[in-house]
Amino acid sequence: QKLKFWRDQFAKKYGEESLEVLDENNLDLKEFLTNLQSIPFFSEKRLIIVKDFFENSKAEDQKKVAEELVKINDNCLLIFYENQPPDKSTTLFKKIAKIGSLEYFAPLSPNELSKFILEKAKSQDIKISFKEANYLVHHCGNDLWSIANELEKLKLYGNGQNITAEMIEMLSPISVSASVFKLTDSIAQKDLKNSLKTLETLKESGEDLIKVFFMIVRHFRIVIQVHELISKGEKAFEISKKLNLHDFVIQKASSQSK
């Protein structure tokens, strides 16, 4: 969204023809370095966006770019956009940190995700409470794109009504972690039928069963940690903060730990 904002603002002011997006498929290093130093031809400024250069380029190519960055034309704006955290020890990263600026987009914490949902819902006139926002996070996982799409779907279905947990259950695909909660809930209640049904649903959804197994192991670790902290007199919000888990997860784990 931030990258789109920068692109849109630039295109609005200087035009699309002065905007270039490069990746491993269309980046010619020699041409790229020449463009960094040349005066923009079509307008006052040029914007060059380079995607995943740290991940996909050779070490010697990164060094060449680092050496040439000091010669960049004042009218050229350069953005390195990385999906994976770049190696901070490289010459290129250090050079960018020194003469440019760095911006990080860390995954949101569970509570930040609920806040994101409430803010998005408010801007789109969607009626959803904090409790249901928490439930949506637990149900759908932490992918912002997926959550935004599910909100849009719930808005259309709700048609001005308050969004309920039942609507979320019916319309939104359940995440692996939520399915694992459902599975362990059924196991704890010795409900063989629903345990097998949930496991079969996970299997049919194409999830790797080894991954599911490790998530079950992780879930029991959480239950044990929550049980231990409750026995020491810790409050739910303190446990949530300490384990960096959503309030909803702590409530469910607390109930299961009994």
NUZATOR-356989 format. One line per 3 residues: number of its first residue (from 0); their letters; for each residue x negated, y, z of C-alpha. Coordinates in nm, 4 decimals. Layout:
// residues N
NUM) A) X Y Z | ...
//
This chain:
// residues 258
0) QKL) 0.0000 0.0000 0.0000 | -0.2858 0.2367 0.0792 | -0.4595 0.1547 -0.2480
3) KFW) -0.1310 0.2062 -0.4370 | -0.0861 0.5428 -0.2629 | -0.4345 0.6575 -0.3708
6) RDQ) -0.3768 0.5365 -0.7282 | -0.0354 0.7033 -0.7558 | -0.1589 1.0340 -0.6162
9) FAK) -0.4585 1.0369 -0.8489 | -0.2501 0.9462 -1.1575 | 0.0012 1.2177 -1.0702
12) KYG) -0.2699 1.4846 -1.0575 | -0.5235 1.3706 -1.3186 | -0.3427 1.1104 -1.5340
15) EES) -0.3674 0.7325 -1.5775 | -0.6310 0.7575 -1.8545 | -0.8939 0.8684 -1.5986
18) LEV) -0.8280 0.5686 -1.3749 | -1.0166 0.2396 -1.4087 | -0.9698 -0.0875 -1.2158
21) LDE) -1.2586 -0.3362 -1.2326 | -1.2992 -0.6929 -1.1083 | -1.5162 -0.9973 -1.1850
24) NNL) -1.3353 -1.0476 -1.5185 | -1.3948 -0.7048 -1.6739 | -1.6898 -0.5481 -1.4886
27) DLK) -1.9922 -0.4788 -1.7087 | -2.2614 -0.3707 -1.4607 | -2.4588 -0.1546 -1.7054
30) EFL) -2.1474 0.0283 -1.8286 | -2.0186 0.0667 -1.4715 | -2.3425 0.2303 -1.3518
33) TNL) -2.3429 0.4641 -1.6548 | -1.9825 0.5720 -1.5861 | -2.0662 0.6533 -1.2239
36) QSI) -2.3145 0.9186 -1.3392 | -2.1348 1.0567 -1.6444 | -1.8953 1.3519 -1.6519
39) PFF) -1.5275 1.2459 -1.6849 | -1.4120 1.2795 -2.0465 | -1.0315 1.2960 -2.0184
42) SEK) -0.9835 1.5119 -1.7082 | -1.1519 1.6883 -1.4194 | -1.1886 1.3698 -1.2094
45) RLI) -1.2389 0.9978 -1.2631 | -1.1227 0.7216 -1.0232 | -1.2941 0.3805 -1.0353
48) IVK) -1.1561 0.0961 -0.8218 | -1.3781 -0.2126 -0.7883 | -1.2099 -0.5215 -0.6451
51) DFF) -1.3939 -0.7879 -0.4405 | -1.7400 -0.6833 -0.5607 | -1.9083 -0.7989 -0.2386
54) ENS) -1.7488 -1.1426 -0.2652 | -1.8025 -1.2047 -0.6377 | -2.1286 -1.0306 -0.7328
57) KAE) -2.4913 -1.1406 -0.7050 | -2.7219 -0.9941 -0.4372 | -2.9479 -0.8305 -0.6990
60) DQK) -2.6467 -0.6616 -0.8656 | -2.5380 -0.5228 -0.5288 | -2.8883 -0.3816 -0.4751
63) KVA) -2.8790 -0.2123 -0.8187 | -2.5440 -0.0493 -0.7356 | -2.6745 0.0632 -0.3939
66) EEL) -2.9723 0.2326 -0.5621 | -2.7510 0.4146 -0.8131 | -2.4839 0.5332 -0.5659
69) VKI) -2.6889 0.8408 -0.4719 | -2.6667 0.9530 -0.8370 | -2.2862 0.9316 -0.8559
72) NDN) -2.1232 1.2278 -1.0319 | -1.9439 1.4673 -0.7963 | -1.6260 1.4328 -1.0053
75) CLL) -1.6202 1.0530 -0.9797 | -1.4246 0.8846 -0.6990 | -1.5267 0.5258 -0.6249
78) IFY) -1.3352 0.2728 -0.4147 | -1.4593 -0.0752 -0.3232 | -1.1555 -0.2832 -0.2326
81) ENQ) -1.2305 -0.6108 -0.0495 | -0.9866 -0.8861 0.0479 | -1.2502 -1.0603 0.2612
84) PPD) -1.4715 -0.8867 0.5225 | -1.7945 -0.7855 0.3431 | -2.1409 -0.8706 0.4740
87) KST) -2.2405 -0.5654 0.6799 | -2.6098 -0.6516 0.6576 | -2.6314 -0.5919 0.2815
90) TLF) -2.8051 -0.2875 0.1328 | -2.4854 -0.1884 -0.0497 | -2.2676 -0.1964 0.2624
93) KKI) -2.5208 0.0107 0.4580 | -2.5426 0.2632 0.1735 | -2.1629 0.3002 0.1537
96) AKI) -2.1438 0.3392 0.5326 | -2.4077 0.6127 0.5133 | -2.2850 0.8254 0.2224
99) GSL) -1.9187 0.7222 0.1941 | -1.6426 0.6218 0.4338 | -1.5114 0.2878 0.5573
102) EYF) -1.1504 0.1983 0.6311 | -1.0407 -0.1300 0.7871 | -0.6991 -0.2955 0.7581
105) APL) -0.6934 -0.5556 1.0344 | -0.3968 -0.7977 1.0632 | -0.1285 -0.6610 1.2949
108) SPN) -0.0825 -0.8038 1.6434 | 0.2553 -0.9692 1.7179 | 0.3878 -0.6585 1.8960
111) ELS) 0.2666 -0.4338 1.6125 | 0.4531 -0.6602 1.3700 | 0.7795 -0.6067 1.5614
114) KFI) 0.7160 -0.2316 1.5565 | 0.6492 -0.2513 1.1798 | 0.9864 -0.4269 1.1313
117) LEK) 1.1757 -0.1687 1.3386 | 1.0144 0.1239 1.1528 | 1.0824 -0.0352 0.8123
120) AKS) 1.4398 -0.1168 0.9148 | 1.4984 0.2425 1.0303 | 1.3691 0.3863 0.7009
123) QDI) 1.6021 0.1532 0.5049 | 1.9037 0.1898 0.7357 | 1.8923 -0.1767 0.8420
126) KIS) 2.0481 -0.2544 1.1811 | 1.8167 -0.4860 1.3748 | 1.7389 -0.4923 1.7479
129) FKE) 1.3963 -0.5354 1.9086 | 1.4954 -0.8884 2.0149 | 1.5861 -0.9890 1.6568
132) ANY) 1.2705 -0.8176 1.5217 | 1.0695 -1.0401 1.7590 | 1.2618 -1.3412 1.6364
135) LVH) 1.1960 -1.2535 1.2713 | 0.8198 -1.2379 1.3438 | 0.8311 -1.5747 1.5186
138) HCG) 1.0444 -1.7260 1.2423 | 0.8601 -1.5913 0.9343 | 0.4989 -1.5499 1.0486
141) NDL) 0.2703 -1.2473 1.0155 | 0.2650 -1.1832 0.6400 | 0.3858 -0.8229 0.5914
144) WSI) 0.4855 -0.8766 0.2293 | 0.7020 -1.1750 0.3236 | 0.8582 -0.9899 0.6191
147) ANE) 0.9443 -0.6879 0.3993 | 1.1118 -0.9195 0.1453 | 1.3092 -1.0988 0.4173
150) LEK) 1.4293 -0.7643 0.5584 | 1.5574 -0.6658 0.2138 | 1.7383 -1.0001 0.1848
153) LKL) 1.8931 -0.9627 0.5324 | 2.0032 -0.6069 0.4522 | 2.1927 -0.7224 0.1416
156) YGN) 2.3547 -1.0108 0.3287 | 2.4367 -0.8068 0.6405 | 2.5944 -0.5261 0.4377
159) GQN) 2.5759 -0.2738 0.7250 | 2.6213 -0.5277 1.0070 | 2.3662 -0.5904 1.2820
162) ITA) 2.1102 -0.8544 1.1821 | 2.1430 -1.1627 1.4046 | 1.9185 -1.4618 1.4802
165) EMI) 2.1779 -1.6804 1.3040 | 2.1373 -1.4763 0.9819 | 1.7578 -1.5095 1.0049
168) EML) 1.7886 -1.8878 1.0612 | 2.0219 -1.9240 0.7627 | 1.8455 -1.6974 0.5077
171) SPI) 1.4746 -1.6800 0.5882 | 1.2244 -1.9633 0.5330 | 1.0732 -2.0821 0.8592
174) SVS) 0.6966 -2.0512 0.9088 | 0.4789 -2.3507 0.9962 | 0.4159 -2.2191 1.3490
177) ASV) 0.7915 -2.1755 1.4098 | 0.8550 -2.5272 1.2769 | 0.5890 -2.6615 1.5135
180) FKL) 0.7689 -2.4868 1.8043 | 1.0933 -2.6478 1.6923 | 0.9216 -2.9860 1.6685
183) TDS) 0.7608 -2.9651 2.0137 | 1.0919 -2.8430 2.1594 | 1.2588 -3.1557 2.0248
186) IAQ) 0.9739 -3.3755 2.1537 | 0.9986 -3.2190 2.5011 | 1.3729 -3.2934 2.5058
189) KDL) 1.3038 -3.6494 2.3828 | 1.5277 -3.5732 2.0825 | 1.3925 -3.8310 1.8358
192) KNS) 1.6386 -3.7466 1.5563 | 1.5551 -3.3723 1.5398 | 1.1826 -3.4366 1.5955
195) LKT) 1.1671 -3.6588 1.2875 | 1.3947 -3.4236 1.0909 | 1.1670 -3.1230 1.1579
198) LET) 0.8556 -3.3247 1.0765 | 1.0167 -3.4391 0.7498 | 1.1059 -3.0765 0.6635
201) LKE) 0.7411 -2.9742 0.7164 | 0.6280 -3.2633 0.4976 | 0.8776 -3.1799 0.2194
204) SGE) 0.7747 -2.8130 0.2203 | 0.4318 -2.9230 0.0984 | 0.2443 -2.8467 0.4198
207) DLI) -0.0757 -3.0432 0.4756 | 0.0051 -3.2848 0.7594 | -0.3496 -3.2581 0.8963
210) KVF) -0.2925 -2.8807 0.9284 | 0.0429 -2.9501 1.0980 | -0.1315 -3.1874 1.3396
213) FMI) -0.3896 -2.9251 1.4374 | -0.1119 -2.6667 1.4830 | 0.0629 -2.9063 1.7208
216) VRH) -0.2664 -2.9442 1.9113 | -0.3009 -2.5623 1.9189 | 0.0574 -2.5340 2.0433
219) FRI) -0.0062 -2.7697 2.3363 | -0.3204 -2.5699 2.4217 | -0.1020 -2.2555 2.4386
222) VIQ) 0.1540 -2.4327 2.6594 | -0.1251 -2.5460 2.8961 | -0.2751 -2.1925 2.9104
225) VHE) 0.0654 -2.0349 2.9760 | 0.1408 -2.2916 3.2493 | -0.1963 -2.2237 3.4136
228) LIS) -0.1496 -1.8425 3.4078 | 0.2095 -1.8654 3.5395 | 0.0876 -2.0826 3.8284
231) KGE) -0.1597 -1.8022 3.9121 | 0.1284 -1.5525 3.9334 | 0.0684 -1.3738 3.6011
234) KAF) 0.3685 -1.1927 3.4459 | 0.4900 -1.2681 3.0909 | 0.3705 -0.9343 2.9456
237) EIS) 0.0256 -0.9855 3.1052 | 0.0013 -1.3360 2.9575 | 0.1095 -1.2038 2.6159
240) KKL) -0.1671 -0.9437 2.6249 | -0.4307 -1.1850 2.7574 | -0.3613 -1.4560 2.4977
243) NLH) -0.2804 -1.2051 2.2188 | 0.0485 -1.3831 2.1475 | 0.3988 -1.2541 2.0848
246) DFV) 0.6372 -1.2155 2.3823 | 0.8748 -1.4595 2.2118 | 0.5992 -1.7248 2.1903
249) IQK) 0.5153 -1.6759 2.5595 | 0.8831 -1.7129 2.6584 | 0.9187 -2.0359 2.4600
252) ASS) 0.5858 -2.1750 2.5830 | 0.6806 -2.0821 2.9402 | 1.0068 -2.2729 2.9084
255) QSK) 0.8331 -2.5748 2.7517 | 0.5543 -2.5769 3.0133 | 0.8079 -2.6727 3.2816
//
